[in-house]
Amino acid sequence: MAEEEVKLHGAWGSPFSKRVEFALKLKGIHYHYIEEEVLTKNKSPELLKYNPVHKKIPVLLHKGRPIAESQVILEYIDETWKGYPILPQEPYERATARFWARFIDEKCWPSVWSSFSEGKKEEAIENLKLLEKELEGKKFFGGEKIGFVDIVANFIAYWVPLIEEATGKQLLGEEFPALCRWKDEYVSSAVIKEHLPSRDKLVAHFRARFPSN
Amino acid sequence: MAKGEVKLLGSWPSPYVMRARIALNLKSVEYEFLEEKLGVKSELLLKSNPVHKKIPVLLHHSKPICESLVIVQYIDEVWSSGPAILPSDPYDRAVARFWASYVDEKFFPALRALPMAQGKEAMEAAMHPVKEGLALLEDAYANHSKGGPFFGGGQISYLDVAFGCFLGVIRVSEKVTGVALINEHTTPGLAGWAEEFCAHPAVEDVMPDTDKLTEFINRIIKMKSQSPN
């Protein structure tokens, strides 16, 4: 596949954008990356053309055709390019992975964000406890290797600790031994560690985003 | 053809449960339908879906699968000898998943608010995002149905199931508001599609009767207005 055949419109600090980059890197796919200025809301005409419904990154372009929504993109990548398997092969395991991926985006993500922006920790803690239980006894959600759920849960592994540092508020405490161990394994694993966004830039961004009271 | 024991926990009014039933019907899978009573969650439901405590839950060889679109994809993958629910091409699959996600995250929350809107102003405000959503779905139908009659083309497919399950609620909303949300003028594609979808053998027995569903939704609204929170 020629590099120009695969393009990604993303944003340097977005965990959703990074999900797609992790998947592409794990599969060894070359792609052309286009940075979108999402923070200034200065969206490129291409982004508005390729994702008119949501006007959001990430958008993957393959052979000129756009795919939007990070989980949809991950499944597309897994189905289009062989090699490193992102989703499990067995149907029940696939259903389980999809279930937890949905849970992470529909419940975890909003509750974690609220816990930092509004100080409402309870729901986030409850949701993280469910993930903790799912992870128990496993190196990654995907088993021995990083899989679909790990990629989707990326913000817990890297972004949440940086928000904790920026705000001085802890969320991933010692009641989450499996998640704490997992996040360290995740961010230090071969492909992931080379493609994480700048730590300092993110901490600075979160200091401004969540001013301490 | 049943591949071992198949049970579905659900209830007749639920569009999400309908998705699972349509998928099972498309694959000609025999299953036991366990109807949950309104306001009471069975022990089996609480045990099978401890995270969300919601229907539908598919039980296959007693193993639970939760979340309606996860269930539909599971059914498609397990009963692979039946007609395919998801398209075979990865790009078409991505398009179907994108729009199914849109229906769940944007369209249905707007639609659900419509029968609850009290008064002319509130109703008009609630109508706006629903009409916008239907216009987008009309476009999606025009762009991807390859002549139709279904979103999946000649065969009913994933997006038909994901969106079509809400036709019952759409019809109730049309009845309550007196506005034809899907009609020949603004959404000609969807108008034709809706008729074909509801007449499909896998759908006709599980699509609720509009009057019965209206009565049910009114009961829910009454229950909510009487509850303390």
HADDOCK unambig.tbl for C-alpha pairs under 7 A between the chains (distance, minus, plus):
assign (segid A and resid 67 and name CA) (segid B and resid 94 and name CA) 6.72 0.50 0.50
assign (segid A and resid 68 and name CA) (segid B and resid 98 and name CA) 6.94 0.50 0.50
assign (segid A and resid 69 and name CA) (segid B and resid 98 and name CA) 6.72 0.50 0.50
assign (segid A and resid 72 and name CA) (segid B and resid 94 and name CA) 5.82 0.50 0.50
assign (segid A and resid 72 and name CA) (segid B and resid 97 and name CA) 6.28 0.50 0.50
assign (segid A and resid 72 and name CA) (segid B and resid 98 and name CA) 6.34 0.50 0.50
assign (segid A and resid 76 and name CA) (segid B and resid 90 and name CA) 5.88 0.50 0.50
assign (segid A and resid 76 and name CA) (segid B and resid 91 and name CA) 6.97 0.50 0.50
assign (segid A and resid 76 and name CA) (segid B and resid 94 and name CA) 6.05 0.50 0.50
assign (segid A and resid 79 and name CA) (segid B and resid 90 and name CA) 6.18 0.50 0.50
assign (segid A and resid 80 and name CA) (segid B and resid 90 and name CA) 6.39 0.50 0.50
assign (segid A and resid 91 and name CA) (segid B and resid 74 and name CA) 6.00 0.50 0.50
assign (segid A and resid 91 and name CA) (segid B and resid 77 and name CA) 6.24 0.50 0.50
assign (segid A and resid 91 and name CA) (segid B and resid 78 and name CA) 6.49 0.50 0.50
assign (segid A and resid 95 and name CA) (segid B and resid 65 and name CA) 6.79 0.50 0.50
assign (segid A and resid 95 and name CA) (segid B and resid 70 and name CA) 5.75 0.50 0.50
assign (segid A and resid 95 and name CA) (segid B and resid 74 and name CA) 6.09 0.50 0.50
assign (segid A and resid 98 and name CA) (segid B and resid 70 and name CA) 6.43 0.50 0.50
assign (segid A and resid 99 and name CA) (segid B and resid 66 and name CA) 6.94 0.50 0.50
assign (segid A and resid 99 and name CA) (segid B and resid 67 and name CA) 6.74 0.50 0.50
assign (segid A and resid 99 and name CA) (segid B and resid 70 and name CA) 6.58 0.50 0.50
